Amino acid sequence: MKVLFIGMGYVGTTTGLVLAEHGHTVTGFDIDQKKIDSLNQGNVYFYEPGLQKILSSHLNKNVFFTTNLKKAVEQNDLIFITVGTPSLANGSADLSYVKDAAKMIGKYINSEKTVVLKSTVPIGTTEKVQKWIEEAAQNNSPVKTVMNPEFLREGSALEDALHPDRIVIGTHDRKAANQLRMLYQNWSCPVIETTPKAAEMIKYASNSFLAAKISFINEMAKLCDKLQVNIQDVAHGMGLDPRIGPHFLKAGLGYGGSCFPKDVKELIYTADSWESPLEILNKVEEINRNQGGYFIEKIKKKLGSLKGKKAALFGLAFKPHTDDTRESVSYLIMERLLKEHAEIKVHDPVVELSSDWTNQGVKQFKDPYKAAKSADVILICTDWPEYEELDWAKVRQLVGSPNIFDGRNAMNSSNIKKLGFYYEGIGYF
Ligand code: UDX
């Protein structure tokens, strides 16, 4: 099938390339010329394992990129909207990019089209998109809309898009639903057909539930800190109950990224505006927001004042295997360390620190051992596997004082302690 994607971010690029891998012909549009130039040169402009290879093998065969939307809309009858929906100051999702995309489709529509929303959008948006397209249309070409939420995770986007747990098709139109079933016919997972609003809600409820799992285990971990109970054992014991499941029970510095923080806030906003507040999500959000501060307090409790102390911070990305730093707790921790007048040296395998930080005296090292040299404390903020694999005996020789605070419970604590380090995770020792 021929498919157009409007918005070449993580979701649009990954989904488009995966559809191409399944034999469909994909055109990617973005208003950002730089992104299109980069993709046209065969370069995925963000770090996501595996995508580069797929792009190279399909580019200009059945994958094309353009900034000419008129031609692209005219030539494709199946159009995906995959633009961003960032948070506004009041927590609600900014729908301006979705609205712009809908209006542009309306402007250029020349025949019957199926428009599929993949961006995470507040409940009721799919119906609005239909209206926005029709309002902008210069002719009476029929438009069908579908909500088809995306559940892929950054860092494992390709794997998730190739092997999803489920496909959700939210539409009132039988023909459109069948078109999507055809598009996804090679996938073997369950397909759910429902209304657009239910499809929108499935996405928000799923992300909020996973965020709640994380905040639940983090709250438990803080109690475990007091009681000297190992949260890893607790999570393992809980997770073996199939009703609970083992996933998203990893205690640490909380959730970041481009989805959970904004989606939880948006659902809270929607619930408030319908006067049906989601008290539980307010707590989930609050617990998550305070996790970085809790970590700093733990460090201060052990080291006292951080003034003049050398802190080596490992990991800037919000999670491993990505260069995405949106809502990454590492930055909040750096802010707190600067306020405490600590000296900060950072390392991340892929993220480069911006001049906003280096101008404030934060130093970045490409070599983690150099970042650790003379440090009074090492803070692990992202669970990149590289950190677990470091030669910690060598690190022990390099540091000024052997203190490790592991914000992701990523290390084997007993091995680390045997080397003479003082070690504290979150609910883990
Ligand atoms: C998430 C959803 O998982 C995905 O389905 C949706 O499409 C987009 O949002 P993503 O943001 O890429 O994906 O990352 P995810 O792996 O879900 O992790 C989110 C955050 O939670 C990360 O900061 C991670 O470190 C943290 N996390 C995750 C925990 O702190 N503990 C866990 O047990 C799991």
Boltz pocket constraint, residues with backbone or C-beta under 6 A from the ligand:
constraints:
  - pocket:
      binder: B
      contacts: [[A, 150], [A, 151], [A, 152], [A, 153], [A, 154], [A, 155], [A, 207], [A, 210], [A, 214], [A, 247], [A, 248], [A, 249], [A, 250], [A, 251], [A, 252], [A, 253], [A, 254], [A, 255], [A, 256], [A, 257], [A, 258], [A, 259], [A, 260], [A, 318], [A, 319]]
      max_distance: 6.0
